[in-house]
Amino acid sequence: MVRAVWLDISGYQERPAPAWFDSLPALGVEGMLIQLYGGQPGFFSLGPNVDAEYQLFHSRRVGLDTGGYMWLPPQLSISRIWSEAVAAAGVEFKHLLFGSLDIEGGYAHGDTRLVAAYSTMLGSFWPRPVSVYTSGSQWQHQNN
């Protein structure tokens, strides 16, 4: 089995000091999965991670691989979320190895909104991979 240590960092972590990023390779961290769009600091605040480009830059500066993820709140259009996520990554977008959909809040296998978002990302990230980032508690399994 191949194992890799990656950390998830979001808008809640804001701008850790560069020295924090410097310490990660010695701890065995190989990559950072950076939130590009989703929940932000503040009471029910939602939007692009304003610190994503900073977080991506410093991760890459210390030799870590990078990926980006976005959450899909139901009240916003996929195209709006996608354009804001790409803008949040800034010049670092071109260095992302993959993009992920952060699935939380009741999406089910085959959900049309999820399929549309996946297609949008696949077209924009090609030929880079697109993945789903979730947990068992957030993914509704269908029994056939």
Z-matrix of the N, CA and C atoms (Angstrom, degrees):
N
C 1 1.437
C 2 1.532 1 108.61
N 3 1.311 2 115.26 1 134.38
C 4 1.451 3 121.34 2 176.19
C 5 1.532 4 107.92 3 -90.71
N 6 1.306 5 115.31 4 130.67
C 7 1.464 6 120.11 5 177.80
C 8 1.514 7 109.23 6 -123.70
N 9 1.295 8 114.40 7 144.96
C 10 1.457 9 120.80 8 176.19
C 11 1.519 10 107.72 9 -140.08
N 12 1.306 11 116.82 10 145.01
C 13 1.462 12 121.69 11 178.41
C 14 1.527 13 108.17 12 -101.19
N 15 1.312 14 114.22 13 116.88
C 16 1.459 15 121.94 14 176.39
C 17 1.522 16 108.06 15 -124.12
N 18 1.317 17 116.37 16 148.80
C 19 1.465 18 122.05 17 174.67
C 20 1.521 19 109.18 18 -113.11
N 21 1.305 20 115.63 19 149.55
C 22 1.459 21 124.05 20 174.50
C 23 1.523 22 106.26 21 -102.24
N 24 1.325 23 116.39 22 128.79
C 25 1.458 24 120.70 23 176.27
C 26 1.527 25 107.66 24 -131.13
N 27 1.314 26 116.04 25 140.12
C 28 1.462 27 120.37 26 -175.45
C 29 1.525 28 110.50 27 -130.31
N 30 1.312 29 114.94 28 -170.34
C 31 1.452 30 120.71 29 177.20
C 32 1.518 31 112.85 30 -63.11
N 33 1.330 32 117.26 31 -23.33
C 34 1.463 33 120.48 32 -179.91
C 35 1.533 34 112.17 33 -67.25
N 36 1.321 35 117.26 34 -26.66
C 37 1.469 36 119.95 35 178.88
C 38 1.526 37 112.09 36 -84.32
N 39 1.314 38 116.79 37 -12.32
C 40 1.462 39 123.77 38 178.53
C 41 1.526 40 111.84 39 52.69
N 42 1.325 41 118.73 40 -119.69
C 43 1.465 42 122.13 41 -174.92
C 44 1.528 43 110.96 42 -120.03
N 45 1.334 44 117.07 43 83.92
C 46 1.464 45 117.39 44 175.99
C 47 1.526 46 109.94 45 -58.43
N 48 1.321 47 115.93 46 150.85
C 49 1.468 48 120.79 47 179.56
C 50 1.529 49 109.97 48 -58.89
N 51 1.329 50 118.00 49 146.07
C 52 1.464 51 120.23 50 176.91
C 53 1.529 52 112.96 51 -52.01
N 54 1.322 53 117.54 52 -33.54
C 55 1.476 54 120.65 53 179.25
C 56 1.526 55 111.48 54 -62.17
N 57 1.329 56 117.70 55 -31.48
C 58 1.463 57 120.24 56 177.12
C 59 1.531 58 109.87 57 -63.02
N 60 1.320 59 115.96 58 -45.95
C 61 1.469 60 119.90 59 177.51
C 62 1.527 61 110.07 60 -62.36
N 63 1.332 62 116.73 61 -39.61
C 64 1.468 63 121.08 62 179.94
C 65 1.526 64 111.96 63 -57.84
N 66 1.333 65 117.15 64 -30.91
C 67 1.463 66 121.20 65 -176.01
C 68 1.531 67 113.60 66 -79.74
N 69 1.307 68 118.32 67 -16.78
C 70 1.465 69 120.97 68 -170.97
C 71 1.529 70 114.88 69 -66.48
N 72 1.335 71 120.92 70 -44.99
C 73 1.469 72 118.67 71 -179.63
C 74 1.528 73 113.27 72 -58.34
N 75 1.312 74 118.22 73 -38.49
C 76 1.478 75 121.08 74 179.14
C 77 1.526 76 111.91 75 -65.74
N 78 1.331 77 117.11 76 -21.71
C 79 1.462 78 121.36 77 177.72
C 80 1.535 79 112.18 78 -87.08
N 81 1.322 80 116.03 79 -0.69
C 82 1.460 81 120.34 80 179.50
C 83 1.510 82 114.71 81 91.89
N 84 1.321 83 117.77 82 5.86
C 85 1.466 84 121.00 83 178.64
C 86 1.528 85 108.25 84 -72.51
N 87 1.328 86 115.40 85 131.54
C 88 1.462 87 120.75 86 -178.54
C 89 1.522 88 113.28 87 -109.18
N 90 1.339 89 116.85 88 -20.18
C 91 1.450 90 118.94 89 -177.39
C 92 1.510 91 112.35 90 -159.23
N 93 1.325 92 113.27 91 163.67
C 94 1.464 93 121.03 92 178.92
C 95 1.525 94 108.50 93 -126.78
N 96 1.336 95 115.42 94 129.40
C 97 1.450 96 122.14 95 173.15
C 98 1.521 97 105.82 96 -101.41
N 99 1.317 98 116.02 97 109.91
C 100 1.457 99 122.13 98 -169.90
C 101 1.526 100 110.75 99 -104.12
N 102 1.333 101 115.67 100 129.63
C 103 1.460 102 120.60 101 176.31
C 104 1.526 103 108.87 102 -66.74
N 105 1.330 104 115.97 103 127.45
C 106 1.457 105 120.74 104 174.86
C 107 1.524 106 111.15 105 -100.84
N 108 1.344 107 116.30 106 -31.32
C 109 1.461 108 121.10 107 179.85
C 110 1.524 109 108.91 108 -149.40
N 111 1.330 110 116.87 109 137.34
C 112 1.461 111 120.44 110 178.04
C 113 1.509 112 111.21 111 159.19
N 114 1.321 113 115.71 112 -153.65
C 115 1.457 114 121.28 113 179.07
C 116 1.514 115 110.97 114 -66.59
N 117 1.316 116 115.33 115 138.33
C 118 1.458 117 121.91 116 -177.63
C 119 1.525 118 109.97 117 -124.66
N 120 1.331 119 117.55 118 163.74
C 121 1.465 120 119.76 119 177.36
C 122 1.531 121 111.04 120 -54.87
N 123 1.277 122 115.78 121 139.92
C 124 1.464 123 121.00 122 -177.38
C 125 1.515 124 109.12 123 118.74
N 126 1.289 125 115.80 124 161.95
C 127 1.461 126 121.40 125 -175.76
C 128 1.526 127 110.16 126 -70.42
N 129 1.314 128 117.00 127 107.95
C 130 1.463 129 123.93 128 -179.95
C 131 1.522 130 112.31 129 53.41
N 132 1.312 131 116.80 130 38.76
C 133 1.450 132 121.70 131 178.98
C 134 1.527 133 109.51 132 -83.46
N 135 1.300 134 116.28 133 137.67
C 136 1.457 135 122.58 134 -175.63
C 137 1.518 136 108.99 135 -134.98
N 138 1.331 137 117.82 136 137.00
C 139 1.449 138 119.93 137 177.14
C 140 1.509 139 112.22 138 161.15
N 141 1.326 140 115.64 139 -168.46
C 142 1.455 141 119.40 140 179.15
C 143 1.524 142 110.94 141 -70.65
N 144 1.303 143 115.99 142 149.14
C 145 1.466 144 121.79 143 175.76
C 146 1.527 145 107.05 144 -76.32
N 147 1.317 146 117.13 145 106.41
C 148 1.470 147 121.14 146 -176.09
C 149 1.530 148 112.22 147 -67.37
N 150 1.322 149 117.21 148 -13.86
C 151 1.460 150 120.90 149 179.59
C 152 1.530 151 112.68 150 -104.26
N 153 1.327 152 117.63 151 7.15
C 154 1.471 153 120.88 152 -175.17
C 155 1.526 154 112.48 153 -59.47
N 156 1.320 155 117.86 154 -46.11
C 157 1.469 156 119.67 155 -177.72
C 158 1.530 157 110.56 156 -62.23
N 159 1.321 158 117.32 157 -42.28
C 160 1.465 159 122.30 158 176.19
C 161 1.527 160 110.26 159 -59.79
N 162 1.336 161 116.84 160 -48.52
C 163 1.455 162 121.39 161 -178.69
C 164 1.528 163 111.29 162 -62.96
N 165 1.325 164 116.66 163 -41.48
C 166 1.465 165 120.86 164 178.37
C 167 1.526 166 111.00 165 -65.66
N 168 1.317 167 116.63 166 -45.03
C 169 1.467 168 120.53 167 -179.26
C 170 1.525 169 111.17 168 -58.39
N 171 1.330 170 116.72 169 -50.55
C 172 1.467 171 119.20 170 -176.52
C 173 1.530 172 112.12 171 -69.01
N 174 1.316 173 117.05 172 -31.63
C 175 1.470 174 119.39 173 174.94
C 176 1.523 175 110.23 174 -63.55
N 177 1.306 176 115.52 175 -47.90
C 178 1.471 177 120.21 176 -179.29
C 179 1.528 178 111.11 177 -68.30
N 180 1.327 179 116.89 178 -34.93
C 181 1.470 180 121.79 179 -179.80
C 182 1.521 181 111.51 180 -57.73
N 183 1.335 182 117.28 181 -35.22
C 184 1.466 183 120.47 182 -178.67
C 185 1.530 184 112.00 183 -93.88
N 186 1.335 185 116.78 184 10.34
C 187 1.453 186 120.61 185 173.96
C 188 1.515 187 116.06 186 91.21
N 189 1.333 188 117.97 187 12.66
C 190 1.457 189 120.36 188 179.64
C 191 1.530 190 110.13 189 -86.18
N 192 1.323 191 116.13 190 145.81
C 193 1.454 192 121.21 191 170.69
C 194 1.526 193 107.85 192 -72.39
N 195 1.334 194 116.74 193 154.87
C 196 1.459 195 119.75 194 -178.76
C 197 1.521 196 111.69 195 -133.18
N 198 1.312 197 113.83 196 145.41
C 199 1.455 198 123.13 197 171.70
C 200 1.515 199 107.58 198 -136.78
N 201 1.313 200 117.01 199 161.71
C 202 1.453 201 120.76 200 179.92
C 203 1.514 202 111.19 201 -126.60
N 204 1.342 203 116.69 202 147.47
C 205 1.460 204 119.66 203 177.69
C 206 1.515 205 110.83 204 -132.44
N 207 1.337 206 114.18 205 156.87
C 208 1.461 207 120.20 206 177.19
C 209 1.512 208 109.02 207 -140.78
N 210 1.325 209 114.47 208 142.85
C 211 1.454 210 122.54 209 175.79
C 212 1.515 211 107.84 210 -92.64
N 213 1.315 212 117.02 211 147.31
C 214 1.455 213 122.89 212 -177.33
C 215 1.526 214 111.42 213 -110.99
N 216 1.316 215 118.47 214 83.41
C 217 1.462 216 118.27 215 177.18
C 218 1.530 217 109.46 216 -66.42
N 219 1.313 218 118.20 217 140.87
C 220 1.463 219 120.92 218 -173.39
C 221 1.522 220 115.03 219 -65.76
N 222 1.324 221 118.77 220 -21.51
C 223 1.459 222 120.21 221 -174.65
C 224 1.528 223 114.06 222 -83.52
N 225 1.338 224 119.09 223 -5.97
C 226 1.462 225 121.14 224 -177.08
C 227 1.524 226 111.16 225 -116.78
N 228 1.324 227 115.22 226 151.76
C 229 1.464 228 119.85 227 179.08
C 230 1.527 229 110.27 228 -72.69
N 231 1.305 230 115.20 229 147.38
C 232 1.463 231 121.09 230 179.28
C 233 1.524 232 110.75 231 -62.28
N 234 1.330 233 117.33 232 -39.66
C 235 1.468 234 119.49 233 -179.15
C 236 1.528 235 111.25 234 -64.30
N 237 1.319 236 117.71 235 -37.49
C 238 1.472 237 120.66 236 178.17
C 239 1.529 238 110.23 237 -66.89
N 240 1.335 239 116.51 238 -47.10
C 241 1.465 240 120.25 239 179.35
C 242 1.519 241 109.87 240 -59.04
N 243 1.335 242 115.83 241 -46.15
C 244 1.465 243 120.32 242 -177.71
C 245 1.531 244 111.02 243 -61.97
N 246 1.331 245 118.13 244 -46.88
C 247 1.469 246 119.72 245 -178.14
C 248 1.528 247 111.24 246 -64.72
N 249 1.328 248 117.86 247 -36.79
C 250 1.463 249 120.29 248 178.14
C 251 1.529 250 111.48 249 -71.36
N 252 1.328 251 117.03 250 -33.86
C 253 1.467 252 120.72 251 177.87
C 254 1.530 253 110.60 252 -66.95
N 255 1.320 254 116.87 253 -44.57
C 256 1.467 255 120.92 254 178.75
C 257 1.530 256 109.85 255 -63.12
N 258 1.325 257 117.29 256 -43.12
C 259 1.465 258 120.87 257 178.34
C 260 1.525 259 111.17 258 -62.71
N 261 1.331 260 117.48 259 -37.13
C 262 1.473 261 120.82 260 179.70
C 263 1.524 262 111.16 261 -63.56
N 264 1.318 263 117.66 262 -36.33
C 265 1.470 264 121.21 263 178.60
C 266 1.520 265 111.81 264 -71.93
N 267 1.313 266 117.27 265 -25.53
C 268 1.465 267 121.26 266 178.13
C 269 1.523 268 112.28 267 58.56
N 270 1.320 269 115.59 268 -140.66
C 271 1.470 270 120.31 269 -178.01
C 272 1.518 271 112.32 270 -65.88
N 273 1.330 272 117.44 271 -17.64
C 274 1.468 273 121.24 272 179.74
C 275 1.530 274 112.55 273 -76.23
N 276 1.331 275 118.00 274 -12.71
C 277 1.459 276 120.85 275 -179.08
C 278 1.530 277 111.30 276 -54.31
N 279 1.313 278 116.76 277 -40.75
C 280 1.471 279 120.48 278 -176.44
C 281 1.529 280 112.67 279 -65.52
N 282 1.325 281 118.03 280 -16.09
C 283 1.470 282 121.39 281 -178.48
C 284 1.532 283 113.26 282 -95.82
N 285 1.336 284 117.68 283 -6.71
C 286 1.462 285 119.83 284 -179.85
C 287 1.527 286 110.05 285 -64.45
N 288 1.321 287 116.90 286 133.41
C 289 1.462 288 120.72 287 178.14
C 290 1.520 289 111.94 288 -79.56
N 291 1.328 290 117.11 289 -26.41
C 292 1.461 291 121.72 290 -179.63
C 293 1.515 292 109.02 291 -161.93
N 294 1.320 293 114.84 292 167.02
C 295 1.455 294 121.91 293 174.49
C 296 1.512 295 109.59 294 -123.90
N 297 1.317 296 116.69 295 147.81
C 298 1.459 297 121.34 296 -178.58
C 299 1.517 298 111.81 297 -130.38
N 300 1.318 299 114.77 298 144.79
C 301 1.456 300 121.82 299 171.07
C 302 1.516 301 107.20 300 -92.78
N 303 1.312 302 117.10 301 122.28
C 304 1.462 303 122.91 302 178.28
C 305 1.519 304 106.99 303 -85.64
N 306 1.318 305 116.07 304 107.28
C 307 1.461 306 121.07 305 -174.95
C 308 1.523 307 109.70 306 -97.99
N 309 1.321 308 114.69 307 111.90
C 310 1.456 309 122.62 308 177.39
C 311 1.518 310 107.77 309 -140.57
N 312 1.292 311 116.44 310 147.17
C 313 1.453 312 120.01 311 170.40
C 314 1.508 313 116.52 312 87.96
N 315 1.317 314 118.27 313 37.99
C 316 1.451 315 119.43 314 166.64
C 317 1.514 316 117.98 315 94.98
N 318 1.297 317 119.69 316 17.86
C 319 1.455 318 119.55 317 173.62
C 320 1.523 319 108.96 318 -71.44
N 321 1.293 320 116.60 319 145.38
C 322 1.464 321 121.47 320 178.80
C 323 1.520 322 109.62 321 -120.31
N 324 1.315 323 115.62 322 155.83
C 325 1.462 324 121.92 323 175.59
C 326 1.531 325 108.95 324 -51.58
N 327 1.328 326 116.76 325 129.11
C 328 1.457 327 120.96 326 179.40
C 329 1.514 328 114.68 327 86.95
N 330 1.323 329 119.03 328 -0.18
C 331 1.464 330 122.62 329 178.81
C 332 1.526 331 108.83 330 -54.88
N 333 1.332 332 117.90 331 128.49
C 334 1.464 333 120.83 332 -174.65
C 335 1.529 334 112.13 333 -64.10
N 336 1.310 335 118.11 334 -34.90
C 337 1.473 336 120.21 335 178.46
C 338 1.520 337 110.54 336 -66.91
N 339 1.311 338 116.61 337 -40.48
C 340 1.461 339 120.98 338 177.70
C 341 1.529 340 110.83 339 -65.11
N 342 1.321 341 116.65 340 -43.37
C 343 1.469 342 120.75 341 179.03
C 344 1.532 343 110.25 342 -62.49
N 345 1.331 344 117.82 343 -41.85
C 346 1.470 345 121.42 344 179.05
C 347 1.527 346 110.98 345 -64.76
N 348 1.327 347 116.92 346 -41.81
C 349 1.467 348 120.10 347 179.20
C 350 1.527 349 110.63 348 -65.59
N 351 1.306 350 116.32 349 -42.17
C 352 1.462 351 120.86 350 178.54
C 353 1.527 352 109.74 351 -60.35
N 354 1.326 353 117.22 352 -43.96
C 355 1.468 354 121.40 353 179.03
C 356 1.524 355 111.56 354 -63.44
N 357 1.335 356 116.60 355 -41.03
C 358 1.466 357 121.23 356 178.01
C 359 1.527 358 110.54 357 -61.22
N 360 1.324 359 116.11 358 -47.08
C 361 1.465 360 120.12 359 179.93
C 362 1.517 361 111.50 360 -66.17
N 363 1.314 362 117.20 361 -42.01
C 364 1.456 363 120.76 362 -178.45
C 365 1.526 364 110.02 363 -60.08
N 366 1.329 365 116.64 364 -42.51
C 367 1.456 366 120.51 365 178.08
C 368 1.519 367 112.25 366 -65.57
N 369 1.324 368 117.77 367 -34.12
C 370 1.459 369 121.77 368 -176.90
C 371 1.516 370 112.79 369 -85.05
N 372 1.324 371 118.12 370 -28.86
C 373 1.454 372 122.04 371 -177.06
C 374 1.528 373 112.25 372 -94.08
N 375 1.311 374 117.31 373 -11.50
C 376 1.461 375 120.01 374 -174.15
C 377 1.504 376 110.22 375 -51.13
N 378 1.334 377 121.19 376 131.28
C 379 1.456 378 127.09 377 7.61
C 380 1.528 379 113.46 378 -96.22
N 381 1.313 380 118.60 379 19.94
C 382 1.467 381 120.60 380 178.40
C 383 1.520 382 110.72 381 -79.03
N 384 1.319 383 117.01 382 148.20
C 385 1.471 384 120.56 383 -177.90
C 386 1.527 385 113.36 384 -67.78
N 387 1.311 386 114.04 385 156.31
C 388 1.462 387 123.47 386 173.72
C 389 1.527 388 106.44 387 -123.46
N 390 1.313 389 116.55 388 135.70
C 391 1.460 390 120.02 389 -178.42
C 392 1.523 391 110.71 390 -130.74
N 393 1.318 392 114.59 391 171.53
C 394 1.449 393 121.95 392 173.35
C 395 1.521 394 107.09 393 -111.05
N 396 1.327 395 116.28 394 129.05
C 397 1.454 396 123.85 395 -178.44
C 398 1.523 397 107.21 396 -112.12
N 399 1.323 398 116.76 397 109.50
C 400 1.464 399 120.16 398 -175.91
C 401 1.521 400 109.92 399 -156.34
N 402 1.300 401 115.42 400 -174.80
C 403 1.466 402 121.64 401 173.55
C 404 1.524 403 107.93 402 -133.80
N 405 1.312 404 116.12 403 163.41
C 406 1.449 405 120.67 404 179.55
C 407 1.511 406 113.37 405 -56.57
N 408 1.322 407 116.99 406 -31.54
C 409 1.465 408 119.59 407 -178.34
C 410 1.525 409 112.26 408 -75.20
N 411 1.332 410 118.02 409 -15.85
C 412 1.454 411 121.85 410 -177.42
C 413 1.532 412 113.46 411 -103.92
N 414 1.306 413 116.71 412 -6.71
C 415 1.465 414 121.18 413 -174.75
C 416 1.522 415 109.13 414 -111.36
N 417 1.315 416 117.45 415 119.30
C 418 1.465 417 121.41 416 -179.73
C 419 1.527 418 108.64 417 -86.38
N 420 1.311 419 115.34 418 115.74
C 421 1.456 420 120.60 419 179.49
C 422 1.526 421 109.54 420 -85.16
N 423 1.305 422 115.34 421 141.74
C 424 1.465 423 119.99 422 176.11
C 425 1.524 424 108.37 423 -103.89
N 426 1.296 425 115.65 424 132.04
C 427 1.464 426 120.25 425 176.88
C 428 1.515 427 108.56 426 -96.77
N 429 1.314 428 116.18 427 125.08
C 430 1.466 429 121.09 428 178.53
C 431 1.503 430 109.99 429 -110.58
